[in-house]
Amino acid sequence: MATILIIDDSWLTRRGLNTILTGTGHEVVEAENGIDGITAIENKKIDCVLLDLLMPEMDGFEVLRILKSKNNTIPVVVLTADIQNTVKEKCLALGAFDFINKPPSQDDILEILARAIQTG
């Protein structure tokens, strides 16, 4: 299975996603902010990233900018409570693979994750 990086400042969100992903055989790496997430990407073999947008220290937009500047090919799925189309468009323009509104269903997470891993 794949190694999935969850970058989210919410411990509860990381725990919930971790439970879903490890329950389906994936390995999970967690980061509580963008800085730790970028470090994980640089130091581990990551197959897909689940990325929150609003976090302290470095937000998800900056993570996307950094990954784009480094020609990153790891698929990034943005998970956010922000439902504005302009936010979604900005994320996709910055290279996000897809965009899911919180709270996501288990089926939505697994379906998008499968597509992301397949293309990555």
C-alpha positions as CSV (number, residue, x, y, z in Angstrom):
1,M,0.0,0.0,0.0
2,A,1.0,3.7,0.0
3,T,2.6,6.0,2.4
4,I,0.3,9.0,3.1
5,L,1.4,12.2,4.8
6,I,-1.4,14.0,6.7
7,I,-0.5,17.7,7.3
8,D,-3.1,19.2,9.7
9,D,-2.9,21.1,12.9
10,S,-5.9,19.3,14.3
11,W,-5.0,16.3,16.3
12,L,-8.5,15.0,16.1
13,T,-8.5,15.2,12.3
14,R,-5.1,13.5,12.0
15,R,-6.3,10.7,14.3
16,G,-9.5,10.2,12.3
17,L,-7.7,10.1,9.0
18,N,-5.0,7.9,10.4
19,T,-7.6,5.3,11.6
20,I,-9.2,5.3,8.2
21,L,-5.9,5.0,6.3
22,T,-4.2,2.4,8.4
23,G,-7.4,0.4,8.5
24,T,-7.1,0.0,4.8
25,G,-3.4,-0.9,4.8
26,H,-1.7,2.4,4.2
27,E,1.3,3.7,6.2
28,V,0.7,7.1,7.7
29,V,3.1,9.9,8.5
30,E,1.7,12.9,10.4
31,A,2.7,16.6,10.5
32,E,1.0,19.2,12.6
33,N,2.0,22.2,10.4
34,G,3.4,23.0,7.0
35,I,7.0,23.2,8.1
36,D,6.9,19.7,9.6
37,G,5.1,18.6,6.4
38,I,7.8,19.9,4.1
39,T,10.4,18.3,6.2
40,A,8.6,14.9,6.0
41,I,8.3,15.2,2.2
42,E,12.1,15.9,2.0
43,N,13.0,13.0,4.3
44,K,10.6,10.2,3.5
45,K,9.1,8.4,0.5
46,I,5.6,9.9,0.4
47,D,3.0,8.7,-2.1
48,C,0.3,11.2,-1.4
49,V,-0.3,14.2,0.9
50,L,-3.6,15.1,2.6
51,L,-3.2,18.9,3.3
52,D,-5.2,21.3,5.5
53,L,-5.1,24.9,4.6
54,L,-5.4,26.9,7.8
55,M,-2.5,26.0,10.1
56,P,0.0,28.0,12.3
57,E,3.6,28.5,11.3
58,M,3.1,27.6,7.6
59,D,-0.3,27.3,6.0
60,G,-1.4,24.9,3.2
61,F,-1.2,27.6,0.5
62,E,2.5,28.1,1.3
63,V,3.1,24.3,1.3
64,L,1.5,24.2,-2.2
65,R,3.7,27.1,-3.3
66,I,6.9,25.5,-2.1
67,L,6.0,22.1,-3.6
68,K,5.2,23.8,-6.9
69,S,8.5,25.7,-6.9
70,K,10.3,22.4,-6.4
71,N,8.4,20.7,-9.3
72,N,6.9,18.3,-6.8
73,T,5.1,15.3,-8.4
74,I,3.5,13.9,-5.2
75,P,-0.3,14.3,-5.5
76,V,-1.7,16.7,-2.8
77,V,-5.3,16.5,-1.8
78,V,-6.5,19.6,0.1
79,L,-8.8,19.0,3.0
80,T,-10.5,22.2,4.3
81,A,-13.6,23.6,5.8
82,D,-13.4,26.5,3.4
83,I,-16.0,25.9,0.8
84,Q,-15.4,29.0,-1.4
85,N,-14.8,28.2,-5.1
86,T,-12.0,30.8,-5.2
87,V,-10.1,28.9,-2.6
88,K,-10.6,25.7,-4.5
89,E,-9.4,27.3,-7.7
90,K,-6.4,28.8,-6.0
91,C,-5.4,25.4,-4.6
92,L,-5.8,23.7,-8.0
93,A,-3.7,26.5,-9.6
94,L,-1.0,25.9,-7.1
95,G,-0.8,22.2,-8.1
96,A,-3.3,20.4,-5.8
97,F,-4.5,17.1,-7.2
98,D,-8.0,17.5,-5.7
99,F,-10.0,19.3,-3.1
100,I,-12.3,17.9,-0.4
101,N,-14.4,19.8,2.1
102,K,-14.3,18.9,5.8
103,P,-15.6,16.8,7.2
104,P,-14.9,14.2,4.5
105,S,-16.6,10.9,4.3
106,Q,-14.5,7.7,4.5
107,D,-15.7,6.8,1.0
108,D,-14.7,10.2,-0.4
109,I,-11.2,10.0,1.2
110,L,-10.5,6.5,-0.1
111,E,-11.9,7.2,-3.6
112,I,-9.9,10.3,-4.1
113,L,-6.8,8.8,-2.5
114,A,-7.0,5.8,-4.9
115,R,-7.1,8.1,-7.9
116,A,-4.3,10.3,-6.5
117,I,-2.0,7.3,-5.8
118,Q,-2.7,5.9,-9.3
119,T,-1.7,9.1,-11.0
120,G,1.3,9.7,-8.8
